[in-house]
Amino acid sequence: MDLSEYVRYDATGLAELVTRREVTAAELAEAAGRAIEAVNPLLNAVVESWPAEDAPVTGSAPLHGVPFLIKDLAIAMAGKRSELGSRLAAGHVARADSSLMRRIRRAGLVTLGRTATPEFAYSTTTESILYGPTRNPWDLSRTAGGSSGGSAAAVASGIVPMAHATDAAGSIRVPAASTGLFGLKPTRGRVTMGPDTDEVFNGLAVHGALSRSVRDSALLLDLVQGAEAGDPYSAPPPTRRYTQEADRDPGRLRIAVLAIPWSGRTVDAPITAATTRAAHLAESLGHHVESAEVRLGVDWEDFVLANARIWSANLVTWIDDFAAAFGRPVDAPTVEPEMLASYDYGRRVTADQFVRALAVRNSVARNLARSFTVHDVLLTPTLPEPPRTLGTYAQGLKGTDGRAWMAHLFHRSPFTAAFNVAGTPAMSVPLESDPATGMPIGIQFAAAYGREDTLFRLAGQLERARPWAGRLPEVWAGSVRA
């Protein structure tokens, strides 16, 4: 299969070709391999790839033969490295498939490699010391976002139509907005974290995907959703398949617009203008759209502090476990400066401080839940600014502590983390772009706990009204420019 043909299809379309025997899984894997060779030297999105024969699939599965990539974090593939973007964990090999990996295999996806992540996913840019910076296919001087930046760059450039991602504070939605993709963060408990982990960052983190079409994300969630015995959370099961929801009319939704983040920081003018255009689009589609005050339930500084305590306390266990497993010291040659600072901060978090941080999580969840009794959907910018130039993300933060690092992360992405804390679904939709630069602009839509159905209906409607599949980045696997 020629690359120019391969990149024309989303995952659903490629699976249909395999079903009709117009192409084989081996031919798709070979095309994906050539796509990696064509663009990955420019992007540094895929940190390791392997032959298709290393990833057997089920022949009758819905996504049989479709090339796929997994993030280098939070998912285990037997016999493959999982290094979390860290020199401390370099060389770590998974002994067995995680529950999600088994479901990905059953879905028929052919996993051909792993994608870049910042160290321990603790950033909204993907620039690890272990593997170097991941570049944005729309502008190679800019970040692809994080922490699922490698997956985003791979999908946006046409290497694969869809890739695994995770999200603990925006790590699906931030790179989706940065690279012009669709990315939905599911409800807490929608996708199992088992069997070795019950929850990541005390329920803030979830598994998901980045895709170029709404139907691909819907289909994958159909195939991998659902709790397993022993999971600490279990989202209510959907009443119908999400692929069906994406084709349904959402009806007249009550949409609240939040244009200024809870932190009060300034939003760049092109982002504000794009948010206004998105609100007008929703209104033109028959929805009731209004500006509204949506309460977080706690002061912003308390929100940041609670997250810093939860994140850093969890980070301590990760770092200590890898240090013990490999006999490596926890120091500058093995752990990046911001992570060392967060590790030191986490070691000082007391039990009562940690419990109080969980109480903040509860307050945010309760307050946002009340807002969703008044409005069906909350509309915000995904990001307050365009993707930053590589190498500039952490400037001026030398010597920072763990709390200050969390404040920096949330300053860069102030709209996304609240929905991780509340556990509610949220998506970034690539509706807009900056007229001056051509860079994509993502618009975030959030809904009540368990209401991915509402978001998929709205996403499908928005995609039909303002298609984005024809917008291609500068680095594109099917183009001679790549």
C-alpha positions in Angstrom: 0.0 0.0 0.0 1.4 3.4 -1.0 1.8 5.9 1.8 -0.3 8.5 0.1 -3.2 6.0 0.1 -2.5 4.7 3.7 -2.8 8.2 5.2 -6.1 8.8 3.6 -7.9 6.4 5.9 -8.8 6.6 9.6 -8.5 3.4 11.7 -12.1 2.5 11.0 -11.5 2.9 7.3 -8.3 0.8 7.3 -10.2 -2.0 9.2 -12.9 -2.0 6.6 -10.2 -2.4 3.9 -8.9 -5.5 5.7 -12.4 -6.9 6.2 -13.0 -6.6 2.4 -9.6 -8.1 1.7 -8.5 -5.1 -0.3 -5.4 -5.0 1.9 -3.7 -7.2 4.4 -2.6 -6.5 8.0 1.0 -7.1 6.9 0.7 -4.5 4.2 -0.7 -2.0 6.7 2.1 -2.7 9.1 4.6 -2.2 6.3 3.1 1.1 5.4 3.2 2.2 9.0 6.8 1.2 9.2 7.6 3.4 6.1 5.7 6.2 7.6 7.9 6.0 10.7 11.0 6.0 8.6 9.7 9.0 6.6 8.7 11.4 9.4 10.0 10.2 12.7 13.6 11.5 12.2 11.9 15.0 12.0 9.5 14.5 14.9 11.1 12.1 17.4 7.6 10.8 18.2 8.3 7.1 18.3 11.0 6.1 20.7 11.0 2.4 19.8 9.4 0.3 17.0 9.2 -3.4 16.4 8.0 -5.8 13.6 4.4 -6.6 13.3 5.1 -10.3 14.0 5.8 -9.2 17.6 2.2 -8.1 18.0 -0.3 -10.9 17.1 -3.9 -10.0 16.7 -7.3 -11.7 16.5 -8.4 -12.1 12.8 -12.1 -11.3 13.4 -11.6 -8.3 15.6 -13.3 -5.0 14.7 -9.9 -3.2 14.2 -8.1 -6.2 12.8 -4.7 -5.2 11.3 -4.8 -1.5 12.1 -1.4 -0.1 13.1 -1.2 1.3 16.6 1.3 2.8 19.0 1.3 2.8 22.8 2.6 5.5 25.1 5.7 4.8 27.1 3.8 4.9 30.3 1.0 3.3 32.3 0.5 0.4 29.9 2.4 -2.8 29.8 3.1 -5.0 26.8 4.7 -8.3 27.6 8.4 -8.4 26.7 8.5 -4.7 25.7 10.2 -1.8 27.4 8.2 0.7 29.5 10.6 3.4 30.7 8.2 6.3 31.5 10.5 8.7 29.7 13.1 8.4 32.5 16.7 7.4 32.8 15.9 5.9 36.1 13.6 3.4 34.5 15.7 2.9 31.3 15.7 -0.7 30.3 12.6 -1.7 32.3 10.7 -4.5 30.5 7.1 -5.5 31.2 6.7 -9.1 32.3 3.1 -9.4 31.2 0.3 -7.5 29.4 -1.7 -5.1 31.4 -5.5 -5.4 31.2 -5.8 -2.6 28.7 -3.1 -4.1 26.6 -5.0 -7.4 26.4 -8.1 -5.4 25.3 -6.1 -3.6 22.7 -5.0 -7.0 21.3 -8.5 -8.3 21.3 -9.6 -5.2 19.4 -7.3 -6.3 16.6 -4.9 -3.4 16.7 -1.3 -4.2 15.7 1.0 -2.4 18.2 4.2 -1.4 16.4 6.0 0.7 19.0 5.9 3.1 21.8 5.7 6.9 21.8 7.6 9.6 23.7 6.5 11.0 27.0 8.0 13.5 29.4 9.6 11.9 32.4 6.8 10.3 34.5 4.3 12.2 32.4 4.9 15.1 34.7 4.7 17.9 32.1 2.5 19.4 29.3 5.5 19.3 26.9 7.3 16.2 25.7 11.0 17.0 26.1 12.7 14.3 28.2 16.4 14.0 28.7 16.2 10.3 28.0 14.9 10.6 24.4 15.0 14.3 23.6 12.2 16.7 22.4 9.2 15.6 20.4 8.5 18.2 17.6 5.1 19.4 16.4 4.3 18.4 12.8 2.6 21.7 12.3 5.8 23.6 13.2 9.0 21.8 14.0 10.2 24.5 16.3 7.2 24.0 18.7 6.2 21.4 21.3 3.6 18.8 20.4 2.2 19.1 23.9 2.3 16.6 26.7 2.3 14.3 28.3 1.1 12.3 25.3 3.1 14.4 22.9 4.7 11.5 21.1 1.3 9.8 20.4 0.0 13.2 19.2 2.8 13.8 16.8 2.6 10.3 15.4 -1.1 10.5 14.7 -1.1 14.1 13.4 1.7 13.3 11.0 0.0 10.2 9.6 2.2 7.5 11.1 -0.8 5.8 12.6 -4.5 6.8 12.5 -4.9 6.5 16.3 -2.6 6.0 19.3 -2.8 5.2 23.0 -2.7 8.2 25.4 -3.2 8.9 29.1 -4.5 12.0 30.9 -4.0 13.1 34.5 -4.3 16.8 34.1 -4.8 17.3 30.4 -2.3 14.9 28.8 -4.8 13.8 26.1 -6.4 17.2 25.5 -3.3 19.3 25.6 -1.5 17.5 22.8 -4.7 17.1 20.8 -5.1 20.9 20.9 -1.5 21.4 20.0 -1.5 19.1 17.0 -5.0 19.4 15.5 -6.5 16.1 16.8 -9.6 14.8 18.5 -8.9 13.7 22.1 -11.4 12.6 24.7 -10.5 12.0 28.3 -13.0 9.4 29.6 -14.8 9.3 32.9 -12.8 8.0 35.9 -13.4 4.3 36.0 -14.4 3.9 32.4 -11.2 2.1 31.4 -9.4 -0.2 33.8 -5.9 0.5 35.2 -5.4 -3.1 36.3 -4.2 -5.5 37.2 -1.0 -4.2 38.9 -2.4 -0.7 39.5 -5.8 0.2 41.0 -5.5 3.9 40.2 -2.9 6.4 39.1 -2.5 9.7 40.9 -5.4 8.7 43.2 -7.9 8.5 40.3 -6.8 11.6 38.5 -5.3 9.6 35.6 -7.2 7.7 32.9 -6.4 5.8 29.7 -7.7 7.1 26.3 -6.6 7.8 22.8 -5.7 10.4 20.2 -7.3 10.1 16.8 -8.0 12.0 13.6 -11.7 11.2 13.6 -14.4 11.1 16.2 -15.6 7.6 15.1 -12.2 6.1 15.8 -12.1 7.3 19.4 -15.6 6.1 19.8 -14.9 2.7 18.5 -11.8 2.2 20.5 -13.6 3.2 23.7 -16.4 0.8 22.8 -13.8 -2.0 22.7 -11.7 -1.3 25.8 -14.2 0.3 28.2 -15.5 -1.4 31.3 -14.2 -2.2 34.8 -12.6 -5.4 36.0 -13.1 -7.2 39.3 -11.3 -5.3 42.0 -11.2 -1.9 40.3 -11.7 0.9 42.8 -14.0 2.8 40.4 -16.6 1.7 37.9 -18.3 4.1 35.6 -21.9 3.4 34.7 -22.0 1.3 31.5 -23.1 3.0 28.3 -26.7 2.5 27.2 -25.6 2.1 23.6 -22.3 1.9 21.7 -20.3 5.1 21.4 -20.0 4.6 17.7 -23.8 4.8 17.5 -23.8 8.0 19.7 -21.4 9.7 17.4 -24.0 9.4 14.6 -26.9 10.6 16.7 -28.3 14.1 16.9 -27.4 15.5 20.4 -30.6 17.5 20.6 -30.6 21.0 22.1 -27.9 21.1 24.7 -27.5 23.7 27.4 -23.9 24.8 26.9 -22.1 27.1 29.3 -19.0 29.0 28.1 -16.1 29.6 30.4 -13.6 31.8 28.5 -11.4 32.8 31.5 -9.8 30.1 33.5 -10.3 29.6 37.3 -6.7 30.8 37.8 -7.6 34.1 36.2 -4.7 34.1 33.9 -4.9 36.0 30.5 -5.9 34.0 27.5 -4.2 34.9 24.2 -6.4 36.9 21.8 -6.5 34.3 19.0 -7.6 31.7 21.5 -10.4 33.9 22.8 -11.5 34.7 19.3 -11.5 31.0 18.4 -13.6 30.2 21.5 -16.1 32.8 20.5 -16.4 31.3 17.0 -16.9 27.8 18.5 -19.7 29.1 20.7 -21.4 30.7 17.7 -21.0 27.4 15.8 -22.7 25.5 18.7 -25.5 28.2 18.8 -26.0 27.9 15.0 -26.5 24.1 15.5 -29.4 24.8 17.8 -27.8 24.6 21.2 -28.6 27.1 24.0 -25.2 28.8 24.6 -24.5 31.3 27.4 -21.7 32.6 29.5 -21.9 31.3 33.0 -20.1 31.3 36.3 -18.9 27.7 37.0 -17.6 27.4 40.5 -14.5 25.2 41.1 -15.4 25.0 44.8 -12.0 25.9 46.2 -9.5 28.7 45.7 -7.1 28.2 42.8 -4.1 28.2 45.1 -5.7 25.5 47.2 -6.5 23.5 44.1 -2.8 23.7 42.9 -1.6 22.8 46.4 -3.8 19.7 46.6 -2.7 18.5 43.2 1.0 19.1 44.1 0.6 16.9 47.2 -1.3 14.1 45.4 1.1 14.1 42.4 4.3 14.4 44.3 3.4 11.8 46.9 2.6 9.3 44.2 5.8 10.2 42.3 7.9 9.3 45.4 6.6 5.7 45.2 7.4 5.5 41.4 10.9 6.8 41.9 11.7 4.7 44.9 10.4 1.5 43.3 12.5 2.0 40.1 15.6 3.0 42.1 15.3 -0.1 44.2 14.6 -2.4 41.1 17.7 -1.2 39.2 20.0 -0.3 42.1 20.2 3.3 40.8 20.6 6.4 42.9 18.0 9.1 42.9 20.1 12.0 41.7 20.8 14.4 38.8 22.3 11.7 36.4 19.1 9.6 36.7 16.2 12.0 37.4 15.5 15.4 35.8 15.7 18.5 37.9 11.9 19.2 38.1 11.3 15.6 39.1 14.0 15.7 41.8 12.3 18.8 43.2 8.9 17.2 43.1 10.3 14.0 44.7 11.8 16.0 47.5 8.6 17.9 48.0 6.6 14.6 48.0 8.7 13.1 50.7 7.7 16.0 52.9 4.0 15.6 52.4 2.4 14.4 55.6 -0.5 12.0 56.0 -2.9 14.7 57.1 -1.9 17.0 54.2 -2.5 14.1 51.8 -6.0 13.4 53.2 -6.8 17.1 53.1 -5.8 17.1 49.4 -8.3 14.3 48.8 -10.9 16.5 50.5 -10.2 19.2 47.9 -10.7 16.6 45.2 -14.1 15.9 46.7 -15.1 19.6 46.8 -14.2 20.1 43.2 -16.1 17.0 42.1 -19.2 18.0 44.1 -19.2 21.6 42.7 -18.7 20.6 39.1 -21.3 18.0 39.4 -23.8 20.7 40.5 -22.9 22.8 37.5 -23.8 19.9 35.2 -27.3 19.8 36.7 -27.8 23.3 35.2 -25.8 22.8 32.0 -25.3 19.7 29.9 -21.9 20.8 28.6 -19.2 23.3 29.5 -17.2 24.9 26.7 -13.8 26.3 27.2 -10.5 26.8 25.3 -8.4 23.7 25.7 -5.3 25.8 26.1 -4.8 29.6 26.8 -1.9 30.0 24.4 -0.4 28.3 21.3 2.3 25.5 21.7 5.5 27.0 23.0 8.9 26.9 21.3 10.9 23.9 22.3 13.5 24.5 24.9 11.5 27.4 26.5 8.9 25.6 28.6 10.8 25.6 31.9 12.8 28.8 31.5 13.1 30.7 34.7 12.2 27.8 36.9 15.7 26.6 37.9 15.7 25.7 41.6 11.9 25.5 41.8 10.2 23.2 44.2 7.4 20.6 43.6 4.6 23.0 44.4 6.0 25.6 42.1 6.4 23.1 39.3 2.7 22.1 39.6 1.7 25.8 39.6 3.7 26.1 36.4 2.0 23.2 34.7 -1.4 24.4 35.7 -0.5 27.9 34.5 0.2 26.5 31.1 -3.0 24.4 31.1 -5.5 26.0 33.5 -8.7 24.7 31.8 -8.1 20.9 31.8 -7.1 19.6 35.3 -10.4 20.3 37.0 -12.1 17.5 35.1 -9.4 15.0 36.1 -10.0 16.0 39.7 -13.7 15.7 39.3 -13.4 12.5 37.2 -15.7 13.8 34.5 -15.2 13.3 30.7 -13.9 16.1 28.6 -12.7 16.4 25.0 -10.6 18.7 22.8 -12.1 19.2 19.4 -9.9 20.7 16.6 -12.5 23.2 15.4 -10.3 26.2 15.0 -6.9 27.5 13.8 -4.9 30.7 14.2 -5.4 32.8 11.0 -1.9 34.3 11.4 0.1 31.2 12.0 -2.1 28.3 10.8 -1.5 26.5 14.1 -4.5 24.4 15.3 -6.6 25.6 18.2 -8.5 23.0 20.3 -11.8 23.8 22.0 -12.7 21.8 25.1 -16.1 20.4 25.9 -16.8 18.7 29.3 -19.9 16.8 30.5 -21.2 15.2 33.7 -19.8 12.0 35.2 -20.4 9.0 32.9 -21.8 11.2 30.0 -19.3 10.4 27.2 -22.5 9.7 25.2 -23.3 13.4 25.3 -19.8 14.4 24.2 -19.7 11.9 21.3 -23.0 13.1 20.0 -21.8 16.7 20.1 -18.4 15.8 18.7 -20.0 13.9 15.7 -22.2 16.9 15.0 -19.3 19.4 15.2 -17.2 17.2 12.9 -20.0 17.0 10.3 -20.6 20.8 10.6 -16.9 21.8 10.4 -14.8 18.9 9.1 -11.1 19.0 10.0 -9.8 15.9 8.2 -8.6 17.9 5.2 -6.3 20.2 7.4 -2.8 18.7 7.1 0.4 19.7 9.0 3.7 20.6 7.3 5.1 17.2 8.2 2.7 14.6 6.7 3.7 11.0 6.0 1.7 11.0 2.7 3.3 14.1 1.3 6.6 14.7 -0.5 7.2 17.5 2.0 7.9 14.9 4.6 
